[in-house]
Amino acid sequence: MNIHTSQEILRLRNSLQGISNISYAFSKLNQKYPIDTLSEENGKEIIKAYINLIKDTKRIIDSVVET
C-alpha cells in the first residue's frame, strides 16, 4: 500500500472515530437525562447540546466530502 492510500485510510478512520465519539456523547446524555425527567430548563440545555452534536457531525461529514 502506498503512502497516499495509507494517509487516506487514516483520515477516514479519524473521521469515523469522531462520529463514534459524538454518538457516545449522545448516548451518555440520553442515559443521564431521560426525556421524561427533564425540567424545562434542562430540556432547553439538552436541545443546545444536541444541536452542537449535530453541528460537530456535519463538520466531520463536510470535511470528508470536501476532499
C-alpha positions in Angstrom: 0.0 0.0 0.0 1.4 3.4 -0.9 1.7 6.4 1.4 -1.3 8.3 -0.1 -3.6 5.3 0.4 -2.5 4.8 4.0 -3.0 8.5 4.8 -6.5 8.5 3.3 -7.4 5.4 5.3 -6.2 7.1 8.5 -8.0 10.3 7.6 -11.3 8.4 7.1 -10.8 6.4 10.2 -10.2 9.5 12.2 -13.5 11.0 10.8 -15.4 7.9 11.7 -13.8 7.8 15.2 -15.0 11.4 15.6 -18.5 10.4 14.7 -18.3 7.5 17.1 -17.3 9.9 19.9 -20.2 12.1 19.1 -22.5 9.0 19.2 -21.1 8.1 22.6 -21.7 11.6 23.9 -25.3 11.5 22.6 -25.8 8.1 24.3 -24.4 9.4 27.6 -26.6 12.4 27.5 -29.7 10.2 26.9 -28.7 8.0 29.9 -28.0 10.8 32.2 -31.0 13.0 31.2 -34.0 10.8 30.3 -36.6 12.8 28.5 -39.4 12.1 31.0 -37.4 13.6 33.9 -36.2 16.8 32.3 -37.3 20.2 33.6 -38.0 22.9 31.1 -34.6 24.5 31.7 -32.7 21.2 31.4 -34.7 20.4 28.2 -33.5 23.6 26.7 -29.9 22.8 27.6 -30.2 19.3 26.1 -31.6 20.9 22.9 -28.5 23.1 22.7 -26.2 20.0 23.4 -28.0 18.0 20.6 -27.6 20.9 18.2 -23.9 21.1 19.0 -23.5 17.4 18.4 -25.3 17.7 15.1 -23.1 20.6 14.1 -20.0 18.6 15.0 -21.2 15.7 13.0 -21.9 17.9 10.0 -18.4 19.4 10.2 -16.8 16.0 10.1 -19.0 14.9 7.2 -18.3 18.2 5.3 -14.5 17.7 5.8 -14.8 14.2 4.2 -16.9 15.3 1.3 -14.7 18.3 0.5 -11.6 16.1 -0.1 
